[in-house]
Amino acid sequence: MSRKFFGTDGVRGKANTAPMTAEMVMRLGAAAGRYFRRPSASSEHRVVIGKDTRLSGYMFENALTAGFTSTGMNVLLLSPVPTPAVGMLTRTMRADVGVMISASHNPAEDNGIKFFGPDGFKLSDEAELEIERLMIEGVEPAKAHNIGRAHHVYDGRFRYNERVKSSLPRDMSLAGLKIVVDCANGAAYRTAPEVLWELGAEVIAIGVSPDGTNINEKCGSTAPEAAAASVVENGADLGICLDGDADRVMIIDEKGHIADGDQLMGLLASRWAQSGKLKGGALVATVMSNLGLERFLGEQGIGLERTAVGDRYVVGRMREGGFNLGGEQSGHIVMSDYSTTGDGLLAGLQFIAAMIETGKKASEIANVFEPVPQLLKNVRYGSGQKPLEDAGVKKAIEEAEKKLQGNGRLLIRKSGTEPLIRVMAESLDENILNQSVDQVVEAVEKATR
């Protein structure tokens, strides 16, 4: 059975436009409610629902509530909280399922639904396919006297705050550090500044004025320039840039330079290996991670396990192999000793801990390897179009691969969250790099006209 609704990170699309309509989300809630409402010792079945700050979140929150309660599930509404908080609270509140309403780093007009199982981990492909089947076939509603109830949970973010703070040594204080935190006008707009201030830092918070339509707009991890400027202007020690649902992070050093997820993973893997904390002797990352990271790790005897793009595939490999550190170049950092999914704030705190423990400035530890030149370009395609099946595109890809053979690598893929073809290449020869990417991009653009 092919996937009709789910992508690499849940269901996502333009809000109030098929398939991301209130009607579809209500059916999705009912299907997930039926799937997770299993026989148990308790007669009560729970779902926790969090969201980011998008205007459409109110609509989808109500639609999900209607769908879940129609199958007898009790709904616990968390209001705006980071995605990793939902994973944590699903487990600690003994819920049958957790849901995050968010389109992560996408613009405000998009929205999405992410599911977490009772163990706090994102769902398997098999589970998502079964939920899709139930959506299509329909589910039997609960009897009138078994309809679920909905309640607001007001302390969810505070529970999460305490969990994140506990990841640092008890005697570690951030006193004396000036930190810029960019919350992308998203889910962590209260959480991140609270945690950093409570740990002792002087906090300069930006991207903390959500209005429902400005999430990720010229701020956050996908637009870190605002945070970089603020770090330099305020003489801050570092900056932490989160995305709309706070499961991604970019680090800014005191000079305003940006370090991506690969650099942060390289730093943590190296430090954890030296201290004996790195399990399995390897880091788990995706096919997008830079060759420079792979070489850096190899020089230290650390392995690199590559997966398909998507943090749930990273987590799946971590669980299979017993690894405790993984992530994506885009800033998803997964530390399974602390969290079940990517957590931008948690990763930022681990970077700060490395600064404190080494006594070094952010610029001295933020870039641990020299990246191989990498170029990524995106081409948007229309509904129903299949540019990767075009003969001209196939020929361009074949020719580009020949150019890069022995000099680098080429990766072409459809985005799982947006209608984009991503064309990425790496090569030490920048002329070949640019020619290869441009050749494929031109072919894709021609196929989508």
C-alpha positions in Angstrom: 0.0 0.0 0.0 1.5 3.4 -1.0 1.5 6.3 1.3 -1.2 8.8 0.5 -1.1 11.2 3.4 2.1 10.7 5.5 5.5 12.0 4.4 8.9 11.8 6.1 7.6 13.7 9.2 3.9 13.1 9.6 1.2 14.7 7.4 1.9 18.1 6.1 0.6 20.7 3.6 -1.0 24.1 3.1 -3.6 24.7 5.8 -7.3 24.7 4.8 -6.3 23.2 1.4 -6.6 19.6 0.5 -5.3 17.4 2.0 -4.7 19.6 5.1 -8.3 20.4 5.8 -10.2 20.2 9.1 -12.3 17.3 7.8 -9.2 15.3 6.9 -7.6 16.0 10.2 -10.8 14.9 12.1 -10.7 11.6 10.1 -7.0 11.3 10.9 -7.7 11.8 14.6 -10.5 9.2 14.5 -8.3 6.7 12.7 -5.4 7.2 15.1 -7.8 7.0 18.0 -9.1 3.6 16.8 -5.6 2.4 16.1 -4.2 3.3 19.5 -7.3 2.4 21.6 -6.1 -1.1 22.5 -7.4 -3.3 25.2 -5.7 -2.6 28.5 -6.0 -2.9 32.2 -7.3 0.7 32.4 -10.6 1.8 31.0 -9.2 5.3 30.2 -7.4 6.0 26.9 -5.4 9.2 26.6 -3.9 11.3 23.9 -1.8 14.4 24.5 -1.9 17.1 21.9 0.6 20.0 21.5 0.9 22.6 18.9 3.1 25.5 17.7 1.9 29.0 17.2 0.3 28.9 13.7 -3.2 30.4 13.4 -4.4 27.1 11.8 -3.4 25.2 15.0 -6.6 26.2 16.7 -8.7 24.7 13.8 -6.7 21.5 13.7 -6.6 21.1 17.5 -10.4 21.2 17.5 -10.6 18.8 14.6 -8.3 16.3 16.2 -10.1 16.6 19.5 -13.4 15.7 17.7 -11.8 12.8 15.9 -10.2 11.3 19.0 -13.1 11.8 21.4 -15.4 10.2 18.8 -13.5 6.9 19.3 -13.6 7.2 23.1 -10.1 8.7 23.7 -9.7 11.4 26.4 -7.8 14.4 25.1 -5.2 16.4 27.1 -4.4 19.7 25.4 -1.0 21.1 26.1 -1.2 24.4 24.1 2.1 25.7 22.5 5.0 23.4 23.5 8.1 22.2 21.6 7.8 18.9 19.7 10.2 17.1 22.0 7.9 18.0 24.9 5.1 16.1 23.3 7.3 13.0 23.0 8.3 13.3 26.6 4.8 14.0 28.0 3.3 11.1 25.9 5.4 8.7 27.9 5.4 10.4 31.3 1.6 11.0 31.3 1.0 7.4 30.3 -0.8 8.4 27.2 -1.6 6.0 24.4 -0.6 8.4 21.7 0.9 11.9 21.4 0.3 14.5 18.6 2.1 17.6 17.6 0.4 20.1 15.4 3.2 21.8 13.5 4.8 22.2 10.1 8.2 22.6 11.8 10.4 24.9 9.7 7.8 25.5 7.0 6.1 28.9 6.5 3.0 29.9 8.5 0.5 29.0 5.9 1.5 25.3 6.1 0.7 23.0 9.0 1.1 19.3 9.8 0.4 16.5 12.2 3.1 14.4 13.9 2.4 11.3 16.0 4.2 9.7 18.9 3.6 6.2 20.2 3.1 5.5 23.9 6.9 5.0 24.2 7.4 8.7 23.1 9.0 7.7 19.7 7.6 8.7 16.3 5.6 6.0 14.5 6.9 3.4 12.2 6.0 3.3 8.5 3.8 0.3 9.2 1.8 2.1 11.9 1.3 5.1 9.6 0.1 2.9 6.8 -2.4 1.2 9.1 -3.7 4.6 10.2 -4.0 5.6 6.5 -6.0 2.4 5.9 -8.4 3.2 8.7 -8.8 6.8 7.4 -9.8 5.5 4.0 -12.0 2.7 5.2 -13.6 4.6 8.1 -13.8 3.6 11.7 -16.8 2.8 13.9 -17.5 5.6 16.4 -17.8 5.0 20.2 -21.2 4.5 21.7 -22.7 7.8 23.1 -21.8 7.0 26.7 -18.2 6.1 25.8 -17.3 9.4 24.0 -14.1 10.9 25.3 -13.6 14.1 27.2 -11.1 17.0 26.6 -9.1 18.8 29.2 -6.4 21.5 29.2 -3.1 20.7 30.8 -1.5 23.8 32.1 1.8 22.6 33.5 3.1 20.6 30.4 5.7 23.1 29.4 7.0 23.4 33.0 7.4 19.6 33.2 9.4 19.8 30.0 11.5 22.7 31.2 12.6 20.8 34.3 13.5 17.7 32.2 15.6 19.8 29.9 17.4 21.5 32.8 18.2 18.2 34.4 20.3 17.2 31.4 23.1 19.4 32.7 25.2 18.5 35.8 23.5 19.7 38.9 26.3 22.0 39.8 26.6 23.6 36.4 25.5 27.2 36.1 25.2 29.5 33.0 25.9 32.6 35.2 28.2 35.0 33.3 27.1 33.9 29.9 25.1 36.3 27.6 23.0 34.2 25.2 20.9 35.2 22.3 18.0 32.8 21.7 15.9 33.0 18.6 12.6 31.1 19.0 11.3 31.6 15.5 8.1 33.0 16.8 7.3 29.4 17.4 6.5 26.7 20.0 9.5 27.5 22.3 8.9 31.3 22.5 8.3 31.0 26.3 10.2 27.7 27.1 13.7 28.5 25.7 14.1 31.9 27.4 12.7 30.5 30.7 15.1 27.6 30.7 18.2 29.6 29.9 17.3 32.4 32.4 16.6 29.8 35.2 20.0 28.2 34.6 21.6 31.6 35.3 22.3 33.1 31.8 21.7 36.7 30.7 19.1 36.1 28.0 18.4 38.2 24.9 15.3 36.7 23.3 14.2 37.3 19.8 11.5 35.7 17.7 9.3 35.6 20.8 6.3 37.6 19.5 4.1 35.1 17.7 1.0 36.4 16.0 -0.2 33.3 14.3 1.3 34.3 10.9 5.0 35.1 11.6 6.4 31.7 12.6 9.8 31.1 10.9 9.5 34.5 9.1 13.0 35.9 8.7 14.0 34.2 12.0 14.9 30.9 13.5 17.2 28.1 12.3 16.2 28.6 8.7 17.1 32.3 8.8 19.8 32.6 11.4 21.1 35.9 10.1 18.9 37.9 12.6 20.3 36.0 15.5 23.9 36.3 14.2 23.5 40.1 14.0 22.0 40.2 17.5 24.9 38.2 18.9 27.5 40.6 17.5 25.5 43.7 18.3 25.0 42.7 21.9 28.4 41.2 22.5 26.8 37.9 23.4 28.8 34.7 24.0 26.7 32.7 21.6 23.3 32.3 19.9 20.9 29.5 19.8 18.5 29.4 16.8 15.5 27.1 17.0 12.9 26.4 14.3 9.1 26.7 14.6 8.6 23.6 16.7 12.0 23.7 18.4 13.3 20.3 17.3 16.1 21.9 15.2 19.0 24.1 16.2 21.7 26.2 14.7 24.6 27.6 16.9 26.0 31.1 16.4 29.4 31.8 17.8 30.5 35.1 19.4 31.7 36.4 16.0 28.4 35.8 14.3 29.4 32.6 12.5 26.9 29.9 12.0 27.5 26.2 12.9 25.0 23.6 11.5 23.9 20.3 12.8 26.9 18.4 11.3 29.3 20.6 13.2 27.4 20.2 16.5 27.2 16.4 16.0 30.9 16.3 15.3 31.6 18.1 18.5 29.4 16.0 20.7 30.5 12.7 19.1 34.1 13.6 19.7 33.6 14.7 23.3 31.3 11.7 24.1 33.8 9.3 22.6 36.7 10.7 24.7 34.6 10.4 27.9 33.3 6.9 27.1 29.8 8.2 26.8 29.3 7.5 23.1 27.4 4.2 22.7 28.1 1.9 19.8 31.2 3.7 18.8 29.4 5.6 16.0 27.2 8.6 15.2 24.0 8.1 13.2 23.3 10.8 10.5 21.6 11.0 7.1 22.8 10.8 3.6 22.8 14.7 3.6 25.6 15.0 6.2 28.8 16.4 4.8 31.7 14.1 3.8 33.9 16.3 6.0 32.0 15.0 9.0 32.6 11.4 8.0 36.3 12.1 7.6 36.6 13.9 10.9 34.9 11.0 12.7 37.0 8.4 10.9 40.2 10.1 12.0 39.1 9.6 15.6 38.0 6.0 15.2 34.3 6.9 15.3 31.9 5.3 12.8 29.2 7.1 10.8 26.0 5.3 10.2 23.9 6.9 7.4 20.2 6.7 7.0 17.5 8.1 4.7 16.5 11.8 5.4 14.2 12.2 8.3 14.9 12.2 12.0 12.7 9.2 12.6 14.9 7.1 10.4 17.9 8.3 12.4 16.1 7.3 15.6 15.1 4.0 14.1 18.8 3.1 13.3 19.9 4.4 16.7 17.4 2.0 18.4 18.4 -0.9 16.2 22.1 -0.5 16.8 22.1 0.7 20.3 23.5 4.2 19.5 22.8 7.2 21.6 23.7 10.1 19.3 22.4 11.0 15.9 20.8 13.7 13.9 20.7 15.7 10.7 22.7 18.5 9.1 19.6 20.7 9.3 19.9 20.7 13.1 17.9 17.8 14.4 20.1 16.4 17.1 18.9 13.3 18.8 20.4 12.3 22.2 18.5 9.2 23.3 19.9 9.4 26.8 17.7 12.4 27.3 15.0 12.5 24.6 13.1 10.4 22.1 13.3 12.8 19.2 15.3 15.9 18.0 15.5 18.6 20.6 17.0 22.0 19.7 17.1 23.4 23.2 18.6 20.3 24.7 21.3 20.3 22.0 22.0 23.9 22.6 22.5 23.2 26.3 25.0 20.4 25.5 27.0 22.9 23.4 27.0 25.4 26.3 28.1 22.6 28.6 31.1 21.9 26.3 32.0 25.6 26.4 31.9 25.6 30.2 33.8 22.4 30.6 36.6 23.3 28.2 36.7 27.0 29.2 36.7 27.9 25.5 34.8 30.4 23.5 32.0 29.3 21.1 34.2 30.1 18.1 36.9 27.7 19.3 34.6 24.6 19.4 31.7 25.4 17.0 33.5 24.3 13.8 35.4 21.1 14.5 36.0 20.0 10.9 36.5 21.6 7.4 33.4 20.7 5.3 33.8 19.4 1.8 32.2 22.1 -0.5 28.6 21.2 -0.7 25.8 22.8 -2.8 22.1 22.3 -2.4 19.4 23.8 -4.6 15.7 23.2 -4.5 13.3 23.2 -7.4 9.5 23.5 -6.7 7.2 21.4 -8.8 3.4 21.5 -9.3 0.6 19.1 -8.2 0.7 15.9 -10.2 4.1 16.6 -11.7 6.8 13.8 -11.5 10.0 15.5 -12.7 12.3 12.7 -11.6 10.6 10.4 -14.2 11.4 12.8 -17.0 13.8 11.5 -19.6 15.7 14.7 -19.7 16.1 14.8 -16.0 17.4 11.2 -15.9 19.9 12.0 -18.6 21.2 15.1 -16.7 21.5 13.1 -13.5 23.5 10.4 -15.3 25.9 13.0 -16.8 26.3 14.8 -13.5 27.2 11.5 -11.8 29.9 10.8 -14.4 31.4 14.3 -13.8 31.5 13.7 -10.0 32.8 10.1 -10.2 35.9 10.0 -8.1 35.6 13.7 -7.1 32.5 13.7 -4.9 28.9 12.6 -4.8 25.4 13.6 -6.0 22.1 13.2 -4.1 18.7 13.8 -5.7 15.5 13.4 -3.7 12.0 14.6 -3.3 11.4 16.5 -0.1 9.1 14.6 2.3 7.6 17.8 3.7 7.3 20.2 0.7 6.7 19.9 -3.1 10.5 20.3 -3.8 13.2 18.4 -5.6 16.4 18.7 -3.7 19.6 18.6 -5.7 22.7 18.2 -3.6 26.3 17.5 -4.5 29.7 17.6 -2.8 33.1 17.9 -4.5 36.5 19.3 -3.7 36.4 20.7 -7.3 34.0 23.6 -7.0 33.7 24.1 -10.8 32.6 20.5 -11.2 30.3 21.0 -8.2 28.5 24.0 -9.6 28.3 22.5 -13.1 26.8 19.3 -11.8 24.1 20.8 -9.7 23.2 23.5 -12.2 22.9 20.9 -15.0 20.4 18.8 -13.0 18.5 21.9 -11.7 18.0 23.2 -15.3 16.7 19.9 -16.4 14.2 19.7 -13.5 13.1 23.3 -14.1 12.5 22.5 -17.8 10.5 19.4 -16.9 8.2 21.4 -14.5 7.4 24.3 -16.9 
